[in-house]
Amino acid sequence: MSLRALLVLAAWLPLIGCVPRIEVAAPKEPITINMNVKIEHEIHIKVDKDVEALLKNQSGLF
């Protein structure tokens, strides 16, 4: 190894120890997600004319 390579290595050795440490840990409290959701639905029923007439005649069925 040349003298220059040794000097570069000697200059980098103290910096290698200064690498920032990253720690990943779970939080102590549970994570809460607040979602405001509005759900709208419509139900469309298609019946044929015979069933529709039966429903009109027998109004007490439902």
DAHUNOR-V657747 format. One record per residue. RES is the residue in one letter. SS is DSSP state (@ for helix, = for strand, . for the rest). Layout:
BEGIN
res:RES ss:SS
res:RES ss:SS
END
This chain:
BEGIN
res:M ss:.
res:S ss:.
res:L ss:@
res:R ss:@
res:A ss:@
res:L ss:@
res:L ss:@
res:V ss:@
res:L ss:@
res:A ss:@
res:A ss:@
res:W ss:@
res:L ss:@
res:P ss:@
res:L ss:@
res:I ss:@
res:G ss:.
res:C ss:.
res:V ss:.
res:P ss:.
res:R ss:.
res:I ss:.
res:E ss:.
res:V ss:.
res:A ss:.
res:A ss:.
res:P ss:.
res:K ss:.
res:E ss:.
res:P ss:.
res:I ss:.
res:T ss:.
res:I ss:.
res:N ss:.
res:M ss:.
res:N ss:.
res:V ss:.
res:K ss:.
res:I ss:.
res:E ss:.
res:H ss:.
res:E ss:.
res:I ss:.
res:H ss:.
res:I ss:.
res:K ss:.
res:V ss:.
res:D ss:.
res:K ss:@
res:D ss:@
res:V ss:@
res:E ss:@
res:A ss:@
res:L ss:@
res:L ss:@
res:K ss:@
res:N ss:@
res:Q ss:.
res:S ss:.
res:G ss:.
res:L ss:.
res:F ss:.
END
